[in-house]
Amino acid sequence: MTVPWDALPVGGTRASTGKKHDIDGGGHRAAAVGVLVTAWGLAATALVLMARAGAPWTSDQWYFLVDTADALVYGLVAAVVLNRRLHPVAWLVALTAVGGGVAAVTAQLVALRPADELPPSWAVLQGTAWVPGTLALTLVVPYLVSAGRPAWPARAAMAAGTAVIVAFLGVRLTDPWPWPESGEPVAPLAVRDESWARLTEPVQTGLFAAAVVLGLAAAAHAAYRRYRDPAARGLGWLAIGTALIAITFLPLVLWPESHSRLLVLFTPLTHLASQAFFPAAVLVAVLRQQLWGIDLAISRTLVWSLLTGMLVAGYFVTVAVLGLVLPGEGTLGRVLATAAPAVGIQPARGWLQRRVDRLVHGEAAAPALSRVGRHLGSGATPEEVLTGMAESVATSFNLGSVKVLDSEGEPLAVVGDQDVLGADLLEVPLVVRQQAAGTLLVTTRPGERFDRRARASLDEVAPVVATAVHLAAVTRALRESRGRLAAARDDERRALRRELHDQLGPALAGIGLGLAATRNLLPAGADAADTLLARLRTEVDAQVEEVRVLARGLIPPVLTELGLVPALRELVMRYEADGLAVVVRDEGGPDVPPEVAGAAYAIVAEAIRNVSRHARARTCVVELAGREALTVAVEDDGHGIAEGTRPGIGTQSVRERAEGVGGTVGWGPGRDGRGTRLVLRVPLQERADHVN
């Protein structure tokens, strides 16, 4: 069972007690409500103060927009997570929300009141409150969104990020600005040292550079984990959001003194763009990896929070752009500022809903059905088809495991591990023509449960899987039938060999001896009778030898005693007297079952017999190779098969023997374009799996 690494005791695993605390993950509703009320209360206060202050839209207002969006979006994300589990990521996200809200409120208080009417600490809060949470999102959170204990490189990166955050706070709190040029320092821990006053700006620039580097490293780490686990799509969003937040500080590193409008707007606009990825990424990664047991119903909350953030950002962006384009503060500007976001609400909601549903619930039934159905014609064997289908079902519906059983309860395909604590098990019957074909056993990832939508989608996919299970059963029955037919033919050949070797052969030999004895009894001068008897004796001897050849060809004793390769080497020795050089090459093939060995021997014997009689070849090569399948090739250097030649009885017999053991046989020109090449291929792994 996959559980958060911080919940595991050292050297052991956590056992489920079945209590609600284990299922919910130890959330705290009061903490969640407190964070949400605080963050949203600060955001609402900041918006009211902004309306009263009426400050011009400058770069400070853009940063105010960023801080307000942080309070709204991250406040909701933190509340959702805290409601289910008190995890460090939840507290860091809450710190971002509250810090952003404090910074937004102080920014509008500074705009509303003269500087001399406010305590100096307000200015410090405006520039410092956002630091811990925002930097932690980039430098620490991506490593904590993990189902296991981070490796030592990740822990070292988190330590370095924490050091950057602490150092940045230290610089901001000890900065003696505006001392010594114009007045007393505003920072509560200001260090009145001229050298330090000159170093604060370069040090902050260096810390921003470190934040960019470490943030991009965290994004790369999340992207690498996403690459290793394609099902964890939330990590892809996390990588994009982390990278966007990291590069927001890039202009502050490269052009710290620049007053270009484009560079000034780059940081807040890029940070706002990250809001479309990072908050959703935290929740989606949690949902997909099941770190803290959050319910699947959170998808609506996720869509709502993203839509709210996009609406707020869209409103302020529209106001800012219209303020730059339209002169004055006329009615047209206010109408357009209200209408533009309103027009985009419905398309944005549909776009978000589709993607969040796919991330949280998996694919809809129709795409999943299409993906699963493609395996029907793509697998080489029924086992490969069923395994591919099981993998597609697991991927499409974000399942922890999938097991396909036949009608007798035997597993046909298994993906994942079903013996995981905290997983919900669902049995989907597989029915073909109103008859049970098997069962589809699926489990969720730890902490999830099946909802109505998942059950309905699995019911729609089940008929396709049932068809594949039925085809596998039919194929297995056909394979067993072929095996029985091959065994029956072998038994018949053995019986025929015994009849030929033990009955007909001796009988013909006895007739030959009788003819020889008859010749000895002939009187002198019976030349004609002697010639006839001699001819009959020769014919009988030839038939005796032919019977022996037929007996050995059916199932030679060496094939039963020593195996296929020795039997073939004995076979080819008979053709040396005919001037045909036959070579047997064994590349260390697999162990061949007796019925397959018998069929292969008969096919090679027929092929060499045809080469000797019809091909006018000088050499012939027999090659045996393969691991999971036996491959036998017979190639000669003769004149080949003429175009238009119709298959004869021998060709049909070879094809039937190959099909009888589940193999295939084909003919074609030799490798150098001359002669004929026969290739027999018989799968052996399937036969071994069936026997096991």
C-alpha positions in Angstrom: 0.0 0.0 0.0 1.3 3.4 -1.0 1.2 5.9 1.9 2.7 9.2 2.6 6.3 8.8 3.6 5.9 11.0 6.7 3.3 8.6 8.0 5.6 5.5 7.9 7.5 4.4 11.0 11.2 3.8 10.4 11.8 0.3 9.0 8.1 -0.6 8.8 4.8 -0.1 7.2 1.5 1.3 8.5 -1.3 -1.2 9.0 -4.8 -0.1 8.3 -7.0 -0.1 11.4 -10.2 0.5 9.5 -11.0 3.6 11.5 -12.2 6.8 9.9 -9.0 8.6 10.9 -6.9 6.2 8.7 -9.2 6.7 5.7 -9.4 10.5 5.9 -5.8 10.8 6.7 -6.1 12.9 9.9 -7.5 16.1 8.5 -8.6 19.0 10.7 -11.8 20.9 9.6 -11.2 23.8 12.0 -7.7 24.4 10.6 -9.1 24.3 7.0 -11.9 26.7 7.8 -9.5 29.0 9.6 -7.1 29.2 6.7 -9.9 29.7 4.2 -11.6 32.5 6.2 -8.2 34.2 6.8 -7.0 34.1 3.3 -10.3 35.1 1.7 -10.9 37.7 4.3 -7.6 39.3 3.6 -8.3 39.1 -0.2 -11.7 40.7 0.3 -10.3 43.4 2.5 -7.6 44.1 -0.1 -10.2 44.5 -2.8 -12.3 46.9 -0.7 -9.2 49.0 0.1 -8.3 49.0 -3.6 -11.7 50.4 -4.5 -11.4 53.1 -1.9 -7.8 54.0 -2.6 -8.3 54.4 -6.4 -4.6 54.1 -7.0 -3.4 54.4 -10.6 -2.6 51.1 -12.3 1.2 50.9 -11.9 3.6 48.0 -11.5 2.7 47.9 -7.8 -0.9 47.2 -8.7 0.2 44.2 -10.8 2.0 42.8 -7.9 -1.2 43.5 -5.8 -3.1 41.4 -8.3 -0.6 38.5 -7.9 -0.9 38.6 -4.1 -4.7 38.7 -4.2 -4.8 35.8 -6.6 -2.5 33.9 -4.3 -4.8 34.5 -1.3 -8.0 33.4 -3.2 -6.6 30.3 -5.0 -4.1 28.9 -2.6 -6.5 29.6 0.3 -9.0 27.2 -1.2 -6.4 24.6 -2.1 -4.9 24.7 1.4 -8.4 24.4 3.0 -9.3 21.4 0.8 -6.0 19.5 1.7 -6.1 20.5 5.4 -9.6 19.2 5.7 -8.3 15.7 4.9 -4.7 15.7 6.1 -2.4 17.9 8.1 0.5 17.6 5.8 3.5 20.0 5.3 2.4 20.8 1.7 -0.9 22.0 3.0 0.7 24.3 5.5 3.1 25.7 2.9 0.2 26.4 0.6 -1.7 28.0 3.4 1.4 30.2 4.2 1.4 31.3 0.5 -2.3 32.2 0.7 -2.0 34.2 4.0 1.3 35.8 3.0 -0.2 36.9 -0.3 -3.3 38.3 1.5 -1.2 40.3 4.0 1.0 41.7 1.2 -2.2 42.7 -0.8 -3.8 44.4 2.2 -0.6 46.3 3.1 -0.1 47.4 -0.5 -3.5 49.1 -0.6 -3.1 50.6 2.9 0.1 52.2 1.7 -1.7 53.5 -1.4 -4.6 54.7 0.8 -2.7 56.4 3.6 0.3 58.7 3.5 3.6 57.0 4.4 4.1 59.1 7.5 0.7 58.0 8.9 1.6 54.3 8.8 4.0 52.3 11.0 7.2 51.5 9.1 6.5 47.8 9.6 3.7 48.0 7.0 6.2 48.6 4.2 8.2 45.6 5.5 5.1 43.4 5.4 4.3 44.5 1.8 7.7 43.3 0.6 8.3 40.4 2.9 5.0 38.6 3.6 4.9 36.9 0.3 8.4 35.5 0.5 8.2 32.3 2.5 5.1 30.8 0.9 5.9 31.8 -2.7 9.5 30.6 -2.6 8.5 27.4 -0.8 6.0 26.6 -3.6 8.9 26.6 -6.0 11.8 25.3 -3.9 10.2 22.8 -1.5 6.6 21.7 -2.4 7.5 19.9 -5.7 9.6 17.4 -3.7 7.0 16.9 -1.0 4.3 15.9 -3.5 5.5 12.3 -3.5 4.2 9.0 -2.5 7.5 7.9 -1.0 10.3 9.3 1.0 12.3 11.7 -1.2 15.7 10.5 -2.2 18.8 12.2 -0.8 19.2 14.5 -3.9 15.7 15.7 -3.4 16.3 16.2 0.3 19.5 18.1 -0.4 17.6 20.3 -2.9 14.9 21.0 -0.3 17.6 22.0 2.2 19.2 24.3 -0.2 15.7 25.9 -1.0 15.0 26.4 2.7 18.4 28.0 3.1 17.6 30.4 0.2 14.2 31.3 1.8 15.8 31.9 5.3 18.6 34.0 3.7 16.1 36.1 1.7 14.0 36.8 4.8 17.2 37.7 6.7 18.3 40.2 4.0 14.8 41.8 3.9 14.5 42.0 7.7 18.1 43.4 8.2 18.1 45.8 5.3 18.9 49.3 6.6 17.0 51.1 3.8 16.5 54.1 3.5 19.4 54.7 5.9 21.9 56.3 5.5 20.6 58.5 2.6 17.2 59.6 3.8 16.0 58.7 7.2 15.7 55.8 9.6 15.5 52.2 8.6 12.1 50.6 8.3 13.1 47.0 8.8 12.7 45.8 12.4 16.1 44.1 12.5 18.0 46.6 10.4 21.8 46.5 10.5 23.2 50.0 10.5 26.3 49.3 8.5 27.2 51.0 5.3 28.9 48.0 3.9 25.8 45.9 4.5 23.6 48.6 3.0 25.7 48.4 -0.2 25.5 44.6 -0.3 21.8 44.1 0.2 20.9 44.6 -3.4 23.6 42.3 -4.9 22.8 39.7 -2.3 19.1 39.8 -3.1 20.0 39.5 -6.8 22.1 36.4 -6.0 19.3 34.9 -4.0 16.9 35.5 -6.8 19.3 33.7 -9.1 19.6 30.8 -6.7 15.8 30.6 -6.6 15.6 30.5 -10.4 18.1 27.7 -10.6 16.7 25.6 -7.8 13.1 26.2 -9.0 14.0 25.0 -12.5 15.7 22.0 -10.9 12.5 21.2 -9.0 10.5 21.5 -12.2 12.9 19.2 -14.0 12.6 16.7 -11.1 8.8 16.7 -11.3 8.9 16.4 -15.1 11.3 13.4 -14.7 8.9 11.7 -12.3 6.1 12.4 -14.8 8.2 10.8 -17.5 8.9 7.7 -15.4 5.2 7.4 -14.5 3.0 8.4 -17.4 -0.2 7.9 -15.4 0.8 10.7 -13.0 -0.3 13.5 -15.2 -0.6 16.0 -12.3 3.2 16.0 -12.1 3.3 17.5 -15.6 1.2 20.4 -14.4 3.3 20.7 -11.3 6.4 20.9 -13.5 4.9 23.7 -15.6 3.7 25.7 -12.7 7.0 25.4 -10.8 8.9 26.5 -13.9 6.7 29.5 -14.5 7.0 30.6 -10.9 10.8 30.2 -11.1 11.2 32.2 -14.3 9.2 35.1 -12.8 12.3 36.1 -10.9 14.5 36.0 -14.0 14.2 39.7 -15.0 15.1 40.6 -11.3 18.4 38.7 -11.9 19.3 39.8 -15.4 18.0 43.3 -15.4 17.6 44.4 -11.8 17.8 48.1 -12.6 15.7 48.1 -15.7 12.5 50.2 -15.9 11.2 48.7 -19.2 7.5 48.3 -19.1 7.8 44.8 -20.7 10.3 43.6 -18.1 8.3 45.2 -15.2 5.2 43.4 -16.3 7.0 40.0 -17.0 7.2 39.0 -13.3 3.5 39.5 -12.3 2.1 38.3 -15.6 4.2 35.1 -15.5 3.2 34.5 -11.9 -0.4 34.9 -12.8 0.0 32.4 -15.7 1.4 29.9 -13.2 -1.9 30.1 -11.3 -3.5 28.1 -14.1 -1.2 25.2 -13.4 0.3 25.1 -9.9 -2.8 25.1 -7.7 -4.5 22.5 -9.9 -1.2 20.5 -10.1 -1.0 20.2 -6.3 -4.6 18.8 -6.0 -4.4 16.7 -9.2 -1.0 15.2 -8.1 -2.6 14.4 -4.8 -5.6 12.8 -6.4 -3.7 10.8 -9.0 -1.1 9.5 -6.5 -3.5 9.1 -3.6 -1.1 10.7 -1.1 -3.7 12.0 1.4 -6.9 10.2 0.6 -8.8 13.2 -0.9 -12.1 12.2 -2.4 -12.7 12.2 -6.2 -15.6 14.6 -5.7 -13.0 17.4 -5.3 -13.0 17.9 -9.1 -15.8 20.4 -8.9 -14.0 22.4 -6.2 -10.9 22.3 -8.4 -12.8 23.6 -11.4 -14.4 26.3 -9.3 -11.2 27.5 -7.8 -9.4 27.7 -11.2 -12.3 29.4 -12.8 -12.4 32.0 -10.0 -8.7 32.7 -10.3 -9.0 33.0 -14.0 -12.0 35.4 -13.7 -10.2 37.6 -11.2 -7.1 37.7 -13.2 -9.0 38.3 -16.4 -10.9 41.2 -14.9 -7.8 42.9 -13.6 -5.9 42.3 -16.9 -8.8 43.8 -18.8 -8.9 46.8 -16.5 -5.2 47.3 -16.9 -5.1 47.0 -20.7 -8.1 49.3 -21.1 -6.5 51.8 -18.8 -3.5 51.9 -21.1 -5.6 52.0 -24.3 -8.6 54.1 -23.5 -8.2 57.7 -22.2 -9.9 58.7 -19.0 -12.2 56.6 -16.9 -15.3 56.5 -19.0 -18.3 54.2 -19.0 -17.0 52.3 -22.0 -14.0 51.1 -20.1 -16.0 49.8 -17.2 -18.5 48.1 -19.4 -15.8 46.4 -21.4 -13.9 45.4 -18.2 -17.1 43.7 -17.0 -18.2 42.1 -20.3 -14.9 40.6 -21.4 -14.5 38.2 -18.4 -18.2 37.4 -18.5 -18.1 36.3 -22.1 -15.1 34.0 -21.4 -16.7 32.3 -18.3 -18.6 29.5 -20.1 -15.9 28.5 -22.6 -13.3 28.6 -19.8 -15.5 26.4 -17.6 -16.0 23.8 -20.3 -12.3 23.7 -21.1 -11.4 23.3 -17.4 -14.1 20.8 -16.7 -13.0 18.5 -19.5 -9.4 18.5 -18.5 -10.0 18.2 -14.7 -12.5 15.3 -15.3 -9.9 13.5 -17.4 -7.2 14.1 -14.7 -9.3 13.1 -11.8 -11.7 10.4 -13.2 -9.7 9.2 -16.2 -10.9 9.0 -19.7 -14.6 9.0 -20.6 -16.1 5.6 -21.6 -16.0 6.3 -25.4 -12.3 7.1 -25.6 -11.5 4.3 -23.2 -13.7 1.9 -25.3 -11.8 2.9 -28.4 -8.4 2.4 -26.8 -9.3 -1.0 -25.4 -10.9 -2.1 -28.6 -7.8 -1.4 -30.7 -6.1 -4.4 -29.0 -8.5 -6.8 -30.6 -6.7 -6.7 -33.9 -3.2 -5.8 -32.7 -2.1 -8.7 -30.5 -0.3 -11.7 -31.9 -1.9 -14.0 -29.4 -5.0 -13.9 -27.2 -2.8 -13.5 -24.1 -1.2 -10.4 -25.6 -4.6 -9.0 -26.5 -5.9 -9.5 -23.0 -2.8 -8.0 -21.4 -3.0 -5.0 -23.6 -6.7 -4.5 -22.8 -6.0 -4.8 -19.1 -3.2 -2.2 -19.3 -5.5 0.2 -21.3 -8.4 -0.2 -18.8 -6.0 0.5 -15.9 -4.6 3.6 -17.6 -7.9 4.9 -18.9 -9.7 4.7 -15.5 -6.7 5.4 -13.2 -7.0 2.0 -11.6 -4.6 0.4 -9.2 -4.9 -3.1 -10.7 -6.8 -5.1 -13.3 -7.2 -8.8 -13.4 -9.1 -10.7 -16.2 -10.4 -14.2 -15.2 -11.9 -16.9 -17.3 -15.2 -18.7 -16.6 -13.3 -21.1 -14.3 -11.7 -18.3 -12.3 -8.2 -18.8 -13.8 -6.3 -15.5 -14.4 -5.7 -14.7 -18.0 -4.1 -11.2 -17.6 -3.0 -9.3 -14.5 -1.9 -5.7 -14.3 -0.9 -4.2 -11.0 -1.2 -5.6 -7.5 -4.7 -6.3 -6.0 -3.4 -7.2 -2.6 -3.2 -3.5 -1.5 -4.7 -2.3 1.7 -7.2 0.6 1.3 -8.2 -0.2 -2.3 -11.8 -0.6 -3.4 -12.5 -3.9 -5.3 -15.1 -4.1 -8.0 -16.2 -7.3 -9.9 -17.5 -6.7 -13.4 -19.1 -9.8 -15.0 -18.1 -10.6 -18.6 -21.0 -12.0 -20.6 -21.1 -13.2 -24.2 -24.4 -14.3 -25.7 -26.0 -14.4 -22.2 -23.4 -16.8 -21.0 -20.7 -16.0 -18.4 -17.3 -15.8 -20.1 -15.3 -14.6 -17.1 -14.9 -11.8 -14.6 -13.1 -8.4 -14.7 -11.6 -7.7 -11.2 -10.5 -4.0 -10.8 -9.3 -2.1 -7.8 -8.8 1.6 -7.2 -5.6 3.1 -6.0 -5.2 3.3 -2.3 -7.6 5.7 -0.7 -10.0 6.0 -3.7 -13.4 4.4 -4.2 -15.5 3.7 -7.2 -18.3 6.2 -8.0 -21.3 5.7 -10.2 -19.5 7.2 -13.2 -16.6 4.7 -12.9 -19.0 1.7 -12.6 -21.0 2.8 -15.6 -17.9 3.3 -17.7 -16.5 -0.1 -16.8 -19.8 -1.7 -17.6 -19.6 -0.2 -21.1 -16.0 -1.5 -21.6 -16.8 -5.0 -20.3 -18.4 -6.4 -23.5 -15.2 -5.7 -25.4 -13.1 -7.5 -22.8 -15.7 -10.3 -22.7 -15.3 -10.8 -26.4 -11.6 -11.0 -26.1 -12.0 -13.6 -23.2 -14.4 -15.6 -25.3 -12.0 -15.6 -28.3 -9.2 -16.7 -25.9 -11.3 -19.6 -24.7 -12.2 -20.6 -28.3 -8.5 -20.3 -29.3 -7.5 -22.4 -26.3 -10.2 -25.0 -27.1 -9.0 -25.1 -30.8 -5.4 -25.5 -29.6 -6.3 -28.4 -27.3 -8.3 -30.0 -30.2 -5.3 -29.7 -32.5 -3.1 -31.2 -29.8 -5.4 -34.1 -29.4 -5.6 -34.6 -33.2 -1.8 -34.5 -33.4 -1.5 -37.0 -30.6 -4.1 -39.2 -32.3 -2.2 -39.1 -35.6 1.0 -39.9 -33.8 -0.7 -42.9 -32.2 -2.0 -44.0 -35.6 1.5 -43.6 -37.1 3.0 -45.7 -34.4 0.4 -48.4 -34.9 1.0 -48.3 -38.7 4.8 -48.4 -38.2 4.4 -51.5 -36.1 2.2 -53.1 -38.7 4.7 -52.2 -41.5 7.7 -53.2 -39.5 6.4 -56.2 -37.7 3.8 -57.6 -40.1 4.0 -56.5 -43.7 7.8 -56.2 -43.8 8.5 -59.7 -42.5 5.7 -61.1 -44.7 7.3 -59.6 -47.8 10.7 -60.8 -46.7 9.2 -64.3 -46.3 7.8 -64.2 -49.8 11.2 -63.3 -51.1 12.7 -66.2 -49.4 10.0 -68.5 -50.8 10.7 -67.3 -54.3 14.4 -68.0 -53.8 13.6 -71.5 -52.6 11.3 -72.0 -55.6 14.2 -71.1 -58.0 16.3 -73.8 -56.4 13.7 -76.4 -57.1 13.4 -75.6 -60.8 14.7 -78.4 -63.1 17.5 -77.6 -65.5 16.5 -75.8 -68.6 13.7 -73.8 -67.1 15.4 -70.5 -68.0 12.2 -68.5 -68.5 10.8 -69.4 -65.1 14.1 -68.7 -63.5 14.2 -65.3 -65.0 10.7 -64.5 -63.9 11.3 -65.7 -60.4 14.5 -63.7 -60.1 12.6 -60.6 -61.2 9.9 -61.2 -58.7 12.6 -61.7 -56.0 14.2 -58.3 -56.8 10.8 -56.6 -56.8 9.9 -58.1 -53.4 13.3 -57.0 -51.9 12.7 -53.5 -53.2 9.2 -53.4 -51.6 10.7 -54.7 -48.4 13.1 -51.8 -48.3 10.4 -49.3 -49.2 8.3 -50.7 -46.3 11.2 -50.2 -44.0 11.7 -46.6 -45.2 8.0 -45.9 -44.7 8.2 -47.3 -41.2 11.2 -45.3 -40.3 9.6 -42.1 -41.9 6.5 -42.3 -39.9 8.2 -42.0 -36.5 11.8 -43.1 -36.6 13.1 -44.7 -33.4 15.9 -42.3 -33.1 13.4 -39.4 -33.0 11.7 -40.9 -29.9 15.0 -41.9 -28.3 17.4 -39.0 -29.0 15.3 -36.1 -30.3 14.7 -34.1 -33.5 18.2 -33.0 -34.4 19.8 -36.5 -34.3 16.8 -37.9 -36.2 17.3 -35.3 -38.9 21.1 -36.0 -39.1 20.3 -39.7 -39.6 17.7 -38.7 -42.3 20.1 -36.7 -44.4 22.7 -39.5 -44.5 20.4 -41.5 -46.8 20.7 -38.9 -49.6 24.6 -38.9 -49.8 24.5 -41.8 -52.3 22.2 -39.7 -54.6 24.8 -36.9 -54.8 22.8 -34.4 -52.7 24.8 -32.9 -49.8 22.4 -32.1 -46.9 23.7 -30.1 -43.9 21.8 -29.8 -40.6 22.6 -26.6 -38.5 21.3 -26.5 -35.0 21.5 -23.0 -33.4 20.6 -24.3 -29.9 16.8 -24.3 -30.3 14.3 -25.0 -27.5 13.1 -28.3 -26.2 10.6 -29.6 -28.6 7.5 -31.5 -27.5 7.1 -35.0 -29.1 4.1 -34.1 -31.3 5.9 -31.0 -32.6 9.1 -32.9 -33.2 7.2 -35.6 -35.2 5.5 -33.0 -37.4 8.7 -31.1 -38.0 10.5 -34.3 -38.9 7.8 -35.3 -41.4 7.8 -31.8 -43.0 11.6 -31.8 -43.4 11.6 -35.3 -44.8 9.0 -34.4 -47.4 10.9 -31.2 -48.2 14.2 -33.0 -48.7 12.5 -35.8 -50.7 11.1 -33.1 -53.1 14.5 -31.5 -53.4 16.1 -34.8 -54.2 13.5 -35.7 -56.8 12.6 -32.4 -58.5 14.9 -29.5 -57.6 18.1 -30.7 -59.4 20.0 -29.2 -56.5 23.6 -30.0 -55.3 23.3 -28.8 -51.7 20.5 -28.4 -49.2 20.7 -26.8 -45.7 18.4 -27.5 -42.8 18.5 -24.8 -40.0 16.8 -25.1 -36.6 16.6 -22.0 -34.3 14.3 -20.1 -31.9 13.6 -19.8 -28.2 9.9 -19.2 -27.7 9.1 -20.8 -31.1 10.7 -23.5 -33.2 11.8 -22.3 -36.6 12.9 -24.8 -39.2 14.2 -23.7 -42.6 15.0 -26.0 -45.5 16.8 -24.2 -48.4 18.3 -25.7 -51.6 20.3 -24.3 -54.5 18.1 -25.8 -57.2 16.0 -24.2 -60.0 13.2 -23.2 -57.6 9.5 -23.5 -58.0 8.3 -22.5 -61.4 5.6 -19.8 -61.8 2.1 -21.2 -62.0 3.0 -24.5 -60.3 -0.1 -25.8 -58.6 0.3 -27.2 -55.0 0.3 -31.0 -54.9 -0.7 -33.5 -52.3 2.7 -33.2 -50.7 2.3 -29.5 -50.2 -1.1 -29.9 -48.8 0.1 -32.6 -46.4 3.0 -30.3 -45.2 0.5 -27.5 -44.5 -1.9 -29.8 -42.6 0.9 -31.1 -40.5 2.1 -27.6 -39.6 -1.5 -26.4 -38.7 -2.0 -29.6 -36.7 0.6 -28.4 -34.2 -0.5 -24.8 -34.3 2.3 -23.7 -36.7 2.6 -22.1 -40.1 4.7 -23.0 -43.1 5.6 -21.0 -46.2 7.6 -21.3 -49.4 9.7 -18.7 -51.2 13.0 -18.2 -53.1 16.3 -18.7 -51.3 18.2 -15.9 -49.7 20.4 -15.4 -52.7 17.4 -15.5 -55.1 18.0 -19.1 -56.2 16.4 -22.3 -55.2 13.6 -22.7 -52.7 13.3 -21.9 -49.1 10.7 -23.6 -46.8 10.2 -22.1 -43.4 8.2 -23.8 -40.6 7.4 -21.9 -37.4 5.7 -23.4 -34.4 5.1 -21.3 -31.2 6.2 -23.2 -28.1 5.7 -20.7 -25.3 1.9 -20.8 -25.7 2.0 -24.6 -25.5 4.2 -24.5 -22.3 1.8 -21.9 -20.7 -1.1 -24.1 -21.5 0.5 -27.2 -20.1 1.5 -25.4 -16.9 
